[in-house]
Amino acid sequence: MAAHETLALLGGNPFCATKLVAPAWPPINEGTGDKLKALYMSGQWSFNCPAEQKFARDYASYHGAKHGIFMVNGTVTLECALLALGVGAGDEVIVPALTWMATAMAVHYVGATPVFVDVEPTTLCMDLAAAAAAITPRTKAIIPVHIYGGMADMDAVMTLANKHGLKVIEDCAHMQGGVWDGRGAGSIGHIGSFSFQQSKTVASGEGGICITSDPALAERLYRAKHIGYAEGTGQGGAKTGPPADLVCHNYRATGFQAVILQDQLEGLRERISTYDRNLKLLASLLDEIRGLRLQSRGRLASPQGAYAAVVIADSDTIGQVPKETIAKALVAEGLNQGGSYGVVYKHMLYNMNPSKYRIANGRCPVAETIGTDRCFVLAHQWLGAPQETIHAIAGIFGKVAANADKLLSHQLASV
Ligand SMILES: *Cc1c(COP(=O)(O)O)cnc(C)c1O
């Protein structure tokens, strides 16, 4: 059986003679190209043009929210969400330690203090017991992140938030099309924030959106991104001003992004159904392999969004092999998987003085170990691959795991 043959890294034949390739991302569609040209010729490029309005409405409604406020990226959406909710200097905001650092940076933008809490070893999303323990009289908001292919426990988030009067912003950058107990991702907290950056599952190069069903919050969000103008007022035509002290920006996106996103939204349900099927297949194949598991995805709905498939190697012999060695072995067998996040407060780009943030409990052991060193991340486009590819991916992981003892001694010999 192939699983017990010598690893390619150690001189054997690779599991796949030719490297596996993921389907291309982002999708290129000629019909979308024609629509972009039509928009260009129309001259209606920005200022909440009809293409933007339609997309914002449809995207919000897809996730079960009444209002969509379309912006330039999924970092300023978080900033505007905090502004709209009145979070500012002196406030603390609870964020998971394992996320893209935008989640924490947005808190700095408004002058508040991020408080990092640990994640669960299963879903890799915020550990709500750790969040509860991190609450102080200054805590104003909490930002659960639905990371990779998992959803944070939104029941526990809302119970905790209601008990302490906290505002909830769902960071759904990874959870387009996500569903929790029949409710759309981003529609459960006060505001949901999404990113359309090129790697995301609905993508326009750059872009982001906030969704909410609260009309007062929708108005504050809209004004915050449109330099204070209310929705429906053209440039120069302000009839009313923003609420006192709302810091407003120009974070407007354009119709060009909306046209690209609109077409992708049409196919989203079908695409995430495929992702969902392949994730379940991968999970069942990994079940047979000692030492490996798939990130657990929280309460499963069908179909369920996913930004990535995350294979976790944290037990048995493979659980002791350094991450870089495993990654090299995977590449040698024909699988080039991507990088994973580590904890935000150790990220090279997060160069903040420790007085500007707080790490609950002093450290976040799960995020620092499993989250940082044991995750192998396959970007979502892999989940659109044919089933043979999913079988090959599992086969490669299986072969590497079966040879973990040899990798370990190879590692020891080479240090
Ligand atoms: C991508 C991402 C963001 C930020 O989105 P940008 O559009 O790149 O600014 C925020 N949070 C998470 C978890 C992300 O992955």
Residues whose N, C-alpha, C, O or C-beta is under 5 A from the ligand:
A	BS01	LIG	N73 G74 T75 T99 W100 A102 T103 D171 A173 S195 F196 Q197 G207
